[in-house]
Amino acid sequence: MTPQATDSDISETTAESPVRTANSTWWLVAGTSLISMGLAAYEIVPASVTPLIRESLQVGPTAAGLVVGVMFGTAVVVSLPVGAVLDRTDSRIAMALAVGILVIAGVWGWRAGRRGQYESILASRALGGAAYVVVWNAGIDMVSRAVDGSHRATAVGIFTASGPVGFALGQGTGPLIAHRFGWPAVFLAFIVPAIVGLAVFWPASHGHGGSRGDAPSLREFGAVLRSPSVWLVGVLGFLGYALYLFVNSWGSSYLTQGLGFSLAVSGLVVAVFPAVGVVSRISGGLISDRVFDGRRRPVVLWSFGLAAPLLLGFTQFRSLALLVAVLLLIGFAVQLTLGLSFTYVRELVDPRVAATAVAFQTSIGLAGAFVAPIVGGAVVNRAGFEPAFLLAGAVAIAGIVVAWQAPEPGRQ
């Protein structure tokens, strides 16, 4: 005979269930963030050993830079199709498959590097880029669905902070790994945190990754791409990522060539720019959720509003301490938008196509990241650093204008 549950048993189960659910949710956030951190480190780490790659493979700076850049290009092309697939499948399984693809890409790149096969390295990196965009889009989608509205932007901000953490990890440890094991080993090293992240993520994600009922129709998919609101937030992501990559790409060169600082000092100074993103991307969601009661537009307006005057006046600063402070402020301001925009865009569409909206945001944002260093370099070559930073300031002003036009979720 099956024993009957008592009232106290039921009340205890009811009381404990939300606690267990909350715990598993934040373990899910931790696991997805760790996977993303490993992939971000894999993405940037060749930049830390570029001289070794050039010497070993006998390639020029453009070809060596493509070993990093090919992942951005792949993400721009692949992101939207990935989002459409995620809206029709289980994001939990997609995350696990992406980690498996990273393992294949890492081993492939390591073997190609040891054999001096440049084209094969690029192909492996393109495969890794596909894995990265799956993890990024699926991670944002799952975290957004797992966390309630009052904490959603904060949780997504924590997840997106995995990007700058991974960049710092890759840049800082890449040369050490190359010195100890040879430079091709950098393609293998960051498989480990991704696998550990999957081990944390998998049990915590049970029940969070399933599809949302029937697959969205082509009409619903098309509605995302036709939405003026989605495009406005997409443009905000494009402008934000353009500023982020412009300063990352040309800030050090300006300090070295324009102000005469050593390359080592310039690199350390500019490193504060992405590093502050760990605080900024989390703060963007927290400020939006807590200070502005879930409104997204005020944070984005402050983001571009603070960055614009600092970028316009950046070349007027000469003091090293002042330059560090200004770069911290610009980095903090710009990255407020980078984390929040993914929460923003998915709240503007039907939940059935939320992953498609996030994928669209990723694709548009990374297009800005791909274009900005090239355009910035062209301006620097033709007119110098001061016009280039003035153009960056104008981009931030354009961000203010676009943010002013963007609607609030639920208030369209």
N, C-alpha and C positions, 0 to 999 in steps of 0.2 A: 504494500500500500504506500502510495506516494505521500510524504508528509506535506501538510498544508503550510503555506507561508503565513507567519503571524504579521500583525500590523507593524510591530517593531522591526521585523525583517524588511518589510516593504519600505518603511521610512528610512532605514539605514541604507538600503540599496539606492533609494531616490537621492539621499544626501550625498552618497559617495560617487554616484555616476557622473555628475557634473565635474567633480574634481578630477576623476580619471579622464574624462573627455578633455578638460582643459590641459592636463598634463600631456596627453598624447598629442594635442594640437601644437603645443610649444616644442615638443620633441620633433614633430614634423617640420616646424620652422627651422629648428637647429639642423636637422638632417639635410633638408633641401639647401640650406645656406652652405653647409660643408661641401656638398657636391658641387655647388656653383663656385665656391672658392677654389677648389681643385682645378676646375675647368678654366677659371679666370687666370690662375697662375700658369697653366699650360698655354693659354693664349698669349701671354705677354713675355714669357721667359726667354724666347730666342733673342729678344731685344737686349737682354742683359749680357749676351755672349756674342753679339754681332761681329766684333773683330775676329773671334775664333772661327765663326762660320765663314766669313769672307776669306780668311787665310786657308782654311781647310778645303773649301769648295772652289776657290779661285773665282769668286763672283764679285761684282761691284756693289756699291751701297744700295742702289735701287733693287737689285735682285735679292740682296740680303734682307732689305726691309719688307719685301713681299712675303717672306716666310712668316712674318707677323700679320701683314695686311691682308693676306688671302683669307684669313678667318673672318675679318669684317666683311669682305666682299661676299663670301659664302653666306654669311648670316643675312645680309640684305636680300639676297635672292631667295633663300630657303625659308625665311621666317614666316611669310604669309601662308604658303602651302602647309607648313608645320602647324600653324594655328588652326587652319581648316580641318586638319586631321585630328588635332587634339579635341576639337568640338564634337568629334564623332567617335572617340575612343576613350580608353581608360588612361588618364594622365599618369597614374601610378606605374603602370606597366611601361609607359613611354619613358619615364625617368630611369627605370632599370635598364631598358634597352639602350638609352643614351650613354649610361656609364659603361655598358659593354662595348659600345662603339668607340668610346674614349680609349678603352684598353687596346682595342685593335689599332686605332690610330697612333697611339703612343708607341706600341711595339713596332709598328710599320715605320714610323719616323726614326726611331732609334736604329733599326737595321739599315734604313736608307742612308742615315747620317754616317754610320760606320763604313758604308761602301762608297760614300761620296756621290750619291745619286740625287742631285738637286731636284729634278722634276718629280721624283718619287716622294721626296720630302714635302713638296708643295701639295701633292695629291693627298698625302696623309693629313696634312694640316687642313685641307678643305674638308676632309671627312670629320676631323675634330671640330671644325666650325659648325657642321651640321649637328653634332652632338651638343655643342654649347647652346645653340639656339633652341633645341628641344628642352634642355634643362632650364634655361631662362624662362621660356614661355610657359612650360608646364609648372615650374616652381611658382611663378607669380599666380597662375591660375589656381593651383591647389591651396596655396597659402590664403589667397583672397576668399576662397570658398570655405575654408576651414575656420577662419576667424570671423567673429561677428562684426557688424558694421562699426561699432564704437571703437574697435581696436584694429580694424583692417589695415588702414594706411600705416599704422605703426608696425604691424607685422610685415607688410610688404617692404617697408623701409629697412627693417632688419635684414630681410632677404637680399635686397639690392645692395646693401652694404658689403655683401660678400665679394662684389666686384673689386672695389679698391683694396680690400684685405688680400684678395688673391693677387692683385697686381703687385702689392708691396711684397708679398711672399715670393713671387716669381722673380722680381727684380733683385731682392735681397739675397736669395739663396742660389740663384742660377749660377753665378760665377763660382761659388763654393762647390757646387755639385760638379760643374765642368772641370774644376781643378782636380777633384778627387777621382772622378770616374770617366772623364772625357766629355766633351760638349754634347754629343748625341744623347747622353743620359738625361739631359734636361727634358726630353720628350717623355721619359718614363716616370720621372720623379713624382709628378702630381696626380698620377693614377691612384696613389695610395690614399690621400685624403678623400678623393671621390668615392672610393670603395668603402672607406670607413663611414662616410656620410650616408651611403646607401644602406649600410647595416643599421644605422640609427633611424633612417627615414622609413624603411620598409615596414617594420612592425607598427610604427606610429601612424602610418598613412592608411592603415586598414579602414575601409569605409569612406575614405575621403576622395578617392581618385576616379570613381566610376563615372560613366557617361551620364548626361543630364536628360535621360529619356530618349525620345526620337532624335535622330540627327537633324540638325538645322537644314532647312531647304536652301536651294540656291538663291531663292528670293531673299531669305533672311541673311545669307552670306553677303549678297550684293548690297543689302541695306546698310551694312557696316561701311562699305567702301563709298556709298553715296551720302553718308551722314556728314553734314557740314560741321557738326560738333566734334565728331571723331577726327576730321581733318584739322580742325583748329588745335586740338590737343596734340595731334601728330606733328603739326608745325612747331609747337612749343618744344616737343621732344627733339625735333631736328635742330632747332636753334640752340637748345641746351647742350646737346652732344657736340655740336659744331664748336661752341665756346670751350667746352671741356677738352676736346682734342687739339684745338688751336693752341691753347696755353700749354698743354702737355708737350706738344710737338715743337713749339718755337720759343717758349719761355727761357729754356736753358741757353739756346743759341743767342738770344738777345742779351742775356746777362754776360755771356762770354765775349761775343763780338761787339756788342754795343757799349758795355760798361767795363769790360776788361777783367772780369772775375775769372778765376781758374775754372776749368771744366768740372773738377771735383766739387768746388764750392757751388757752382751754378746748379749741378745736379742735385745736391743736397737741399738747396733753397727751393728749387722747383718741386722737389718731392713732397713738400708740405701741401702742395695744391691737391693732388689726388688723395693724400693720406687723410685730410680733414673730412673726406667723404664718408668715412666710417661713422662720424658723429652727425654729419649733415643729412645723410640719406635717412637715418633713423629719426632725426629731429623733424624733418619735413612732415613725415606721417604723424608724429606725436603732436606737433604744433597744430596740424590740421584737425586731428581728432579731438584734442583737448582744449586748445585756445579758441579755435574757430568753429567748434561744434560740428565737425565733419565737413565744413566747406573747404573746397580745394583751391579755388581761384585766388583768394587773398595771399596764400603762401607763394603761389607762382608769381604774382605781381611783386611781392617783396623780393623774390629771388632775382628776377631780372632788374628790378628797380635798384637793388643794392649793387649788382654787378656792373651796371652801365657806367656810372660815374668813375668807378675804380678802374675799369678798363680804358676809358677815355683819357684818364690822367696817368696811366701806368708808367709811361715812358718819362714822366717828369720826376719820378722818384729816383734817388741816387743812393740813399743810405741802405746798407745791407739789412739792418734790423727792420727798417720801414718796409722794404721790399718783401721780407718774410711775412710781416703783419698783413700787408695788402694781398699777397697771394693766399694767405689763410682765409681772408674775408671773401675774396673772389671764389676760391674753391668751395667755401661753405655755401655761398649764395647760389652758385650755378648748380651744385649738386642737390640742393633742396628740390629743384624741379625734376632731376633725373630719377630720383626714387619715387616721387609722388605721382608722376605722369602716368605710370602704369596702373595705379589704383584709379586715378581720375578717368582714364579712357574706358576701362571696363565697366564703370558705373554709368556710362552714357548709353549703353546698349543693352539689349535683352540678354539675360544670363546664358541663354542657349548659344550665343555667339560671342561670349566674353573672351574666350581664348583666341578667337580670330582677331578681336579688337586689340588684345595685348600683343599678338604677333604683328599686326599692322604697326603698332607703336614701336615695337622693336626694330622693324624693318626701316621705318622712316627715321628713327633716331640714329641708327647705325649708318644710314646714308649720310647724315650730317657728320658723323665721326669719320667717314671715309673721305668726304669732300673737303672738309675744313683744312687739314694739313696741306693738301695740294694747292688750294686757293691761297691759303696763307703764305705758302712758299713762293707762289708766283708774285704776290704783292711785295713780299720782302725783297725778292730779286729785282723787281722793277723800281720800287719806290722807297724801300727801307722799312725798318721796324716800326717807326712811329705811325705811318699811314696804316700799317697792318693792324696795330692795336686800336687805332681810331676806327677801323672797319669793324673790329670785334666789338667795340663799344656801340657802334651803330646796330650790330646784330642784336645786342642786348636791348637796345631801345625798341627794335622791332618786336622783341619778345614781350615787352610791356604792352605794346599796341595789340598784339594777338591775344595776350592773356586778358586784356580788358574786354575783348569780344567773346571770349569763351564762356559757355554757360556753366552753371553749377549743376551737378547731378541731381535729378529730381526736380529741377527748377527750369527745365528747358521750355 
